[in-house]
Amino acid sequence: MSTTFTATELHDAFADFQETVAEIGDTRDWDRFAELFTPDAEYIEHALGTMHGREEIREWIWRTMTAFPGSHMTGFPALWHVVDAPTGRVICEVDNPMRDPGDGTHITATNITILTYAGDGLWSCEEDVYNPMEFGHAAMRWCEKAADLGTLDDSAARWMRRIGPAFASGRPAADRL
């Protein structure tokens, strides 16, 4: 695959993408996220499947980011990125920090994202590559810390009871709730 995008165009498009995603992290307007993609885009999420088209991406992002742990992630900044002009791709490491559980603790997990640029500020593909166990452990650490601090909300408590045991730190469950 060869594209006509220059490295500068890709850097600029990615900077705009990051700026928009930062705003979305604040507003939680996930429709804006879906609008960053072409109508026929693919979103490849290794643990949850592939979404085909902007509307499937929209449905998936709303479902994912309004439920724990996505609902507790505060931003999605790229820690670094590289561009590959011949393929029109940007590859980056994305940080996924969770909100403060109440004592200033910083809990996060990262993923590698591969974005394929389509032009006009739109992306035709995003692929997220990560270790689901790392994200599960981070979410469970957040739940355990919030439970200890008395700040565990209902959605996180449900996740902790239903899914969290697979990621528990070894303390008895009664001590974590």
C-alpha positions as YAML, in Angstrom:
chain: A
units: angstrom
residues:
- id: 1
  name: MET
  ca: [0.00, 0.00, 0.00]
- id: 2
  name: SER
  ca: [1.35, 3.37, -0.97]
- id: 3
  name: THR
  ca: [-0.24, 6.73, -0.23]
- id: 4
  name: THR
  ca: [0.29, 10.29, -1.31]
- id: 5
  name: PHE
  ca: [0.41, 11.74, 2.21]
- id: 6
  name: THR
  ca: [3.62, 13.36, 3.38]
- id: 7
  name: ALA
  ca: [5.09, 12.88, 6.82]
- id: 8
  name: THR
  ca: [4.17, 16.48, 7.62]
- id: 9
  name: GLU
  ca: [0.52, 15.89, 6.64]
- id: 10
  name: LEU
  ca: [0.42, 12.80, 8.84]
- id: 11
  name: HIS
  ca: [2.00, 14.61, 11.80]
- id: 12
  name: ASP
  ca: [-0.51, 17.45, 11.43]
- id: 13
  name: ALA
  ca: [-3.49, 15.10, 11.05]
- id: 14
  name: PHE
  ca: [-2.37, 13.18, 14.11]
- id: 15
  name: ALA
  ca: [-1.93, 16.39, 16.13]
- id: 16
  name: ASP
  ca: [-5.53, 17.34, 15.22]
- id: 17
  name: PHE
  ca: [-6.70, 13.81, 16.13]
- id: 18
  name: GLN
  ca: [-4.97, 14.03, 19.52]
- id: 19
  name: GLU
  ca: [-6.42, 17.48, 20.20]
- id: 20
  name: THR
  ca: [-9.93, 16.23, 19.43]
- id: 21
  name: VAL
  ca: [-9.49, 13.09, 21.51]
- id: 22
  name: ALA
  ca: [-8.28, 15.23, 24.45]
- id: 23
  name: GLU
  ca: [-11.44, 17.34, 24.16]
- id: 24
  name: ILE
  ca: [-13.56, 14.18, 23.99]
- id: 25
  name: GLY
  ca: [-11.83, 12.91, 27.14]
- id: 26
  name: ASP
  ca: [-13.16, 16.01, 28.89]
- id: 27
  name: THR
  ca: [-16.63, 16.23, 27.31]
- id: 28
  name: ARG
  ca: [-17.27, 12.47, 26.95]
- id: 29
  name: ASP
  ca: [-18.95, 13.20, 23.58]
- id: 30
  name: TRP
  ca: [-18.18, 9.88, 21.91]
- id: 31
  name: ASP
  ca: [-20.10, 10.83, 18.76]
- id: 32
  name: ARG
  ca: [-17.20, 13.18, 17.99]
- id: 33
  name: PHE
  ca: [-14.84, 10.20, 18.22]
- id: 34
  name: ALA
  ca: [-16.84, 8.22, 15.65]
- id: 35
  name: GLU
  ca: [-16.84, 11.27, 13.36]
- id: 36
  name: LEU
  ca: [-13.03, 11.08, 13.15]
- id: 37
  name: PHE
  ca: [-13.44, 8.01, 10.91]
- id: 38
  name: THR
  ca: [-14.61, 7.51, 7.34]
- id: 39
  name: PRO
  ca: [-18.11, 6.02, 6.91]
- id: 40
  name: ASP
  ca: [-16.55, 2.69, 5.87]
- id: 41
  name: ALA
  ca: [-13.71, 2.64, 8.43]
- id: 42
  name: GLU
  ca: [-12.64, -0.43, 10.37]
- id: 43
  name: TYR
  ca: [-11.78, -0.41, 14.06]
- id: 44
  name: ILE
  ca: [-9.83, -3.49, 15.09]
- id: 45
  name: GLU
  ca: [-9.98, -4.15, 18.82]
- id: 46
  name: HIS
  ca: [-8.19, -7.41, 19.53]
- id: 47
  name: ALA
  ca: [-10.13, -8.39, 22.64]
- id: 48
  name: LEU
  ca: [-13.58, -7.20, 21.53]
- id: 49
  name: GLY
  ca: [-13.64, -7.72, 17.78]
- id: 50
  name: THR
  ca: [-13.68, -5.59, 14.64]
- id: 51
  name: MET
  ca: [-16.18, -2.82, 14.06]
- id: 52
  name: HIS
  ca: [-17.08, -2.18, 10.42]
- id: 53
  name: GLY
  ca: [-18.14, 1.35, 9.57]
- id: 54
  name: ARG
  ca: [-18.53, 4.58, 11.48]
- id: 55
  name: GLU
  ca: [-21.91, 3.60, 12.94]
- id: 56
  name: GLU
  ca: [-20.59, 0.34, 14.43]
- id: 57
  name: ILE
  ca: [-17.64, 2.31, 15.80]
- id: 58
  name: ARG
  ca: [-20.08, 4.84, 17.30]
- id: 59
  name: GLU
  ca: [-22.19, 2.14, 18.97]
- id: 60
  name: TRP
  ca: [-19.12, 0.33, 20.31]
- id: 61
  name: ILE
  ca: [-17.34, 3.45, 21.64]
- id: 62
  name: TRP
  ca: [-20.43, 4.64, 23.51]
- id: 63
  name: ARG
  ca: [-20.96, 1.19, 25.05]
- id: 64
  name: THR
  ca: [-17.29, 0.83, 25.97]
- id: 65
  name: MET
  ca: [-16.58, 4.28, 27.31]
- id: 66
  name: THR
  ca: [-19.74, 4.65, 29.38]
- id: 67
  name: ALA
  ca: [-19.15, 1.42, 31.32]
- id: 68
  name: PHE
  ca: [-16.37, 0.69, 33.82]
- id: 69
  name: PRO
  ca: [-13.39, 0.77, 33.30]
- id: 70
  name: GLY
  ca: [-13.68, 3.01, 30.21]
- id: 71
  name: SER
  ca: [-15.97, 5.39, 32.07]
- id: 72
  name: HIS
  ca: [-13.19, 6.02, 34.60]
- id: 73
  name: MET
  ca: [-10.43, 6.74, 32.05]
- id: 74
  name: THR
  ca: [-9.63, 10.45, 32.01]
- id: 75
  name: GLY
  ca: [-7.71, 10.83, 28.77]
- id: 76
  name: PHE
  ca: [-5.89, 9.06, 25.98]
- id: 77
  name: PRO
  ca: [-2.66, 10.94, 25.30]
- id: 78
  name: ALA
  ca: [-0.05, 9.51, 22.97]
- id: 79
  name: LEU
  ca: [3.23, 9.02, 24.80]
- id: 80
  name: TRP
  ca: [5.10, 8.87, 21.49]
- id: 81
  name: HIS
  ca: [4.29, 8.42, 17.83]
- id: 82
  name: VAL
  ca: [5.94, 7.72, 14.51]
- id: 83
  name: VAL
  ca: [4.61, 8.24, 11.01]
- id: 84
  name: ASP
  ca: [5.02, 5.94, 8.05]
- id: 85
  name: ALA
  ca: [4.27, 8.12, 5.04]
- id: 86
  name: PRO
  ca: [4.41, 5.33, 2.42]
- id: 87
  name: THR
  ca: [1.51, 3.51, 4.16]
- id: 88
  name: GLY
  ca: [-0.27, 6.60, 5.50]
- id: 89
  name: ARG
  ca: [-0.04, 5.28, 9.04]
- id: 90
  name: VAL
  ca: [0.67, 6.72, 12.44]
- id: 91
  name: ILE
  ca: [1.79, 4.31, 15.17]
- id: 92
  name: CYS
  ca: [1.67, 5.45, 18.78]
- id: 93
  name: GLU
  ca: [1.64, 4.32, 22.39]
- id: 94
  name: VAL
  ca: [-1.53, 5.56, 24.11]
- id: 95
  name: ASP
  ca: [-1.76, 6.10, 27.85]
- id: 96
  name: ASN
  ca: [-5.14, 5.32, 29.47]
- id: 97
  name: PRO
  ca: [-5.01, 6.87, 32.95]
- id: 98
  name: MET
  ca: [-7.89, 6.31, 35.33]
- id: 99
  name: ARG
  ca: [-9.35, 9.04, 37.51]
- id: 100
  name: ASP
  ca: [-7.94, 9.59, 40.96]
- id: 101
  name: PRO
  ca: [-9.53, 7.07, 43.35]
- id: 102
  name: GLY
  ca: [-9.26, 9.68, 46.10]
- id: 103
  name: ASP
  ca: [-5.68, 9.81, 47.31]
- id: 104
  name: GLY
  ca: [-3.74, 10.95, 44.23]
- id: 105
  name: THR
  ca: [-2.86, 7.41, 43.10]
- id: 106
  name: HIS
  ca: [-2.03, 7.25, 39.38]
- id: 107
  name: ILE
  ca: [-3.27, 4.00, 37.78]
- id: 108
  name: THR
  ca: [-2.94, 3.46, 34.04]
- id: 109
  name: ALA
  ca: [-2.31, 0.97, 31.25]
- id: 110
  name: THR
  ca: [-1.04, 1.56, 27.74]
- id: 111
  name: ASN
  ca: [-1.71, 0.23, 24.27]
- id: 112
  name: ILE
  ca: [-0.19, 0.51, 20.83]
- id: 113
  name: THR
  ca: [-2.48, 2.10, 18.25]
- id: 114
  name: ILE
  ca: [-2.04, 1.95, 14.47]
- id: 115
  name: LEU
  ca: [-4.04, 4.60, 12.61]
- id: 116
  name: THR
  ca: [-4.44, 4.66, 8.84]
- id: 117
  name: TYR
  ca: [-5.10, 8.10, 7.39]
- id: 118
  name: ALA
  ca: [-7.70, 8.60, 4.66]
- id: 119
  name: GLY
  ca: [-7.27, 12.35, 4.14]
- id: 120
  name: ASP
  ca: [-9.43, 15.36, 4.96]
- id: 121
  name: GLY
  ca: [-8.92, 14.81, 8.70]
- id: 122
  name: LEU
  ca: [-10.47, 11.32, 8.64]
- id: 123
  name: TRP
  ca: [-9.04, 7.90, 9.44]
- id: 124
  name: SER
  ca: [-9.95, 4.69, 7.61]
- id: 125
  name: CYS
  ca: [-8.68, 2.28, 10.24]
- id: 126
  name: GLU
  ca: [-7.64, 2.10, 13.86]
- id: 127
  name: GLU
  ca: [-6.11, -0.99, 15.39]
- id: 128
  name: ASP
  ca: [-5.49, -1.17, 19.13]
- id: 129
  name: VAL
  ca: [-2.95, -3.73, 20.31]
- id: 130
  name: TYR
  ca: [-2.69, -4.36, 24.04]
- id: 131
  name: ASN
  ca: [-2.61, -6.90, 26.82]
- id: 132
  name: PRO
  ca: [-6.15, -7.27, 28.25]
- id: 133
  name: MET
  ca: [-4.66, -8.70, 31.45]
- id: 134
  name: GLU
  ca: [-2.68, -5.50, 32.01]
- id: 135
  name: PHE
  ca: [-5.86, -3.42, 31.65]
- id: 136
  name: GLY
  ca: [-7.77, -5.80, 33.93]
- id: 137
  name: HIS
  ca: [-5.10, -5.60, 36.61]
- id: 138
  name: ALA
  ca: [-5.10, -1.79, 36.39]
- id: 139
  name: ALA
  ca: [-8.89, -1.68, 36.71]
- id: 140
  name: MET
  ca: [-8.79, -4.04, 39.67]
- id: 141
  name: ARG
  ca: [-6.04, -2.01, 41.37]
- id: 142
  name: TRP
  ca: [-8.26, 1.05, 40.94]
- id: 143
  name: CYS
  ca: [-11.27, -0.77, 42.44]
- id: 144
  name: GLU
  ca: [-9.26, -2.07, 45.38]
- id: 145
  name: LYS
  ca: [-7.84, 1.39, 46.09]
- id: 146
  name: ALA
  ca: [-11.26, 3.04, 45.77]
- id: 147
  name: ALA
  ca: [-12.81, 0.39, 48.05]
- id: 148
  name: ASP
  ca: [-10.10, 1.04, 50.64]
- id: 149
  name: LEU
  ca: [-10.78, 4.79, 50.41]
- id: 150
  name: GLY
  ca: [-14.58, 4.49, 50.41]
- id: 151
  name: THR
  ca: [-14.87, 6.00, 46.91]
- id: 152
  name: LEU
  ca: [-15.88, 2.88, 44.98]
- id: 153
  name: ASP
  ca: [-18.93, 3.78, 42.87]
- id: 154
  name: ASP
  ca: [-21.67, 1.36, 41.82]
- id: 155
  name: SER
  ca: [-20.44, 0.67, 38.27]
- id: 156
  name: ALA
  ca: [-16.92, -0.12, 39.46]
- id: 157
  name: ALA
  ca: [-18.28, -2.25, 42.33]
- id: 158
  name: ARG
  ca: [-20.35, -4.30, 39.84]
- id: 159
  name: TRP
  ca: [-17.29, -4.81, 37.63]
- id: 160
  name: MET
  ca: [-15.22, -5.72, 40.69]
- id: 161
  name: ARG
  ca: [-17.73, -8.40, 41.74]
- id: 162
  name: ARG
  ca: [-18.43, -9.84, 38.28]
- id: 163
  name: ILE
  ca: [-15.15, -9.57, 36.36]
- id: 164
  name: GLY
  ca: [-12.59, -8.37, 38.88]
- id: 165
  name: PRO
  ca: [-11.88, -11.70, 40.60]
- id: 166
  name: ALA
  ca: [-9.85, -12.74, 37.53]
- id: 167
  name: PHE
  ca: [-7.55, -9.79, 38.26]
- id: 168
  name: ALA
  ca: [-7.55, -9.75, 42.09]
- id: 169
  name: SER
  ca: [-4.36, -8.97, 43.99]
- id: 170
  name: GLY
  ca: [-4.67, -11.93, 46.32]
- id: 171
  name: ARG
  ca: [-6.47, -10.24, 49.22]
- id: 172
  name: PRO
  ca: [-9.69, -11.97, 50.27]
- id: 173
  name: ALA
  ca: [-12.69, -10.57, 48.41]
- id: 174
  name: ALA
  ca: [-14.41, -9.55, 51.66]
- id: 175
  name: ASP
  ca: [-11.45, -7.29, 52.43]
- id: 176
  name: ARG
  ca: [-11.73, -5.56, 49.04]
- id: 177
  name: LEU
  ca: [-15.44, -4.71, 49.19]
...
